């Protein structure tokens, strides 16, 4: 087992890793920018190293600075959290070249799954169902129009290196293809340095269902059920729950086995999430995230496992602490993402927290790095906390979420808490009757957010 690990991240996920490591008796090193000198993860870690100025490119994305911090502190391994360098295959290779351990999958697996075309081709070969679409990249507008006619409109054009909703455009008809095609390529180039795109059939009323998998890198893997992340704004998840209200036990077992078998066959190491669109009883693969997800706590809640602890154990060479038969669902869990944003336009709202009170009580978990007097910097993602609730069933979880939101106090900045109060008054949300387009339509109607 490691004696010391470095956490190459910030905010709530860095604090989450510190907590898991401390329970395991492992010392931790926090890295931080000058803007995060007073951050909670810096205060809680055993050691800290400043790695640069506020801009992420000069701090949390600075590979030389992070490797140097390991050498200075004697850290043996790096936990990447999510975002930043967590899915950067070149970074993983550099970590390994310096005789350090990356707490996550191999550079090869990150590279395969980081390219959407290669990922889709790999998953097809592994028996995972995929959305009908182009075989590989689409280079010309003429080819794009031909594919649109072949599969029928609407279609979606996606940047092969895309993520977070960038580089994705829908063409409802042939007349819209040119603009959608050129815009997706331009966004891919500007955001990811790669203008290659591919095309898929656009499903009209799907849900977003993702399967949590975990492998030991030695040909053994399990699945930990699904999460429903269908409530999204501009392809960004807002509200996540497990198990999915639309998925039967039979469907869960079937698609879970497909996913676990697939990652076992490629000797995948650590946590991963295989994401699907789900419509009319069919699953269609869209991508695999080779890291811990923001919404991992809902899976932890219903299975009673610590995924971060398991990541560290497996990375150190230990066996997984559970097998498939050990994983039984207990109850229902929901997570809402609390962002420092001003409604109705969701504009980032950095600033000083004048009062903070986390909700508590049975079945309530608040993952946040906030504290009274903390100043939210303007340089990073606006996520400031995740409120997770767990109940015996979905109605109890919803009631607990309503209660916990009423207890949460975040003064000094605007947050998205009012959005969740409003959503919990909607019959479709209470019944679980929604798809990936539901929230966009609701926001346009109720907040004028378009």
Phi, psi and omega in degrees: 000147179296151173263331182209133176235150176256141181252110184270062182195188184216179172067208188296326182288325176296318178294323178300318179290321177303316183295316180296316181296320181297320178296334181268000180077024181256132177287150183235149175240123175263137170253152182204155172276172178296334179287342184250022183302328182257016182291153184295324180294331177290319179292326187273334181290161180288326177220161176216150180225127175281128185245010176152182180286178187303319185303132182302324180296337182256004181222276186292344176254008181272100182298313179302321181294320181289318177296319178298321179297323176296316182294321180294319187264347182079021177292140183264340186215160180235126171260124186271351186065221173231159185074191181046243186262012188295334180236036180257104184297324179297321177298316180300319179296319179295319177302312181294324179295338178263018178059034175250163179253129174269124181277086184165193182286175180285163177300323180299314181293322177296320180293317180298312184279344179283338175261116190298325180290314178297320180298314181296318179296319179296315181294322176303314181294334180270002176087015179270129182294137184235159177290135176300139181180194183293150173271091182091192184288156179244116190269332186234158178295325179298316177296321180299316180294322178297317179294322177301318179291324182294314184267343181087140179279153004279157174230162177239132178260128185233136172292134183296331180257016187286176179177158177064023178086354179275144181076026179233122181222141181259135172249114182281340182205172179299328181295335182266354188296315184301311181296316181295317181297311182291323180292317179298319178295317181296318179293322177298318180294315184286327184267330188231001179070021183212119184261010178290139179228162172226168187232138177228156171300135181266115179282138190274325183225049182276162167259158177259109181242131179234143181254125176278124176239161178210127181238157180260003180078002183236021177093010177241138181206157177227165169243150178241055175065197184239163170236141174260118182239038188286336179280102187225149173239118180053046178068009176258127183292144184237322189218122184231146179214157178213136355287169180290134182294347183254359187256129178276163178300323180294316178296319180300312182296319183292307182289328177298317179295319177303314182291316180297317179297321182296312182287333176295320183295333179260010179057044180293143182246128172088201184276143175205160180228125178258118188259140183228154159264139185234120182212133178053041176079006181244143177257138179229115181299137175240321178190165173238129175264120186266054184196179171287142179267156173305322186269017181300334182299331181291328175291317178301321184295316186276343178253349179068035179239160176250102184292328178291316176303317182293322176302314182294317180301308184293321179297331180278356178102003180278163177285156172298144184273000178216157174243173185302318182294341179281345189264101180239133182288134177235102174079206186221142180227148180225140174236138170239140182268119179267114179250149172276084183219149182260121176281152012267357187264359179060036178286135178306142185227069177291163180157184185269133177278116181272334176205135178222129175223121180274139176291159181217201180096176183303129174073020181240131179227132178240111177263106183203153176251019179283157169201162179304127177092353181289139178256117178287119182285155184271007191264350190232184179304148185277001177294123180241354179181159176230122178261120183241132177234152182224131178223174181293332178208179184296315178302320179293320178297319178296318178296321180292322177296317179300315179296315183294322177298326178291335179274335185293129176238121172226096182258149178111335177221160173280147177224174179271011179304317179302330178300317184286327172301317181292318181296326180287356174262000183266130181300322181296322178290317181295329180268350182078020184263078180210165177226187187290347180262350188301311185293321178302314180295319180296316181297319180296322181284320188262331182241354182071022181272108179228000000 
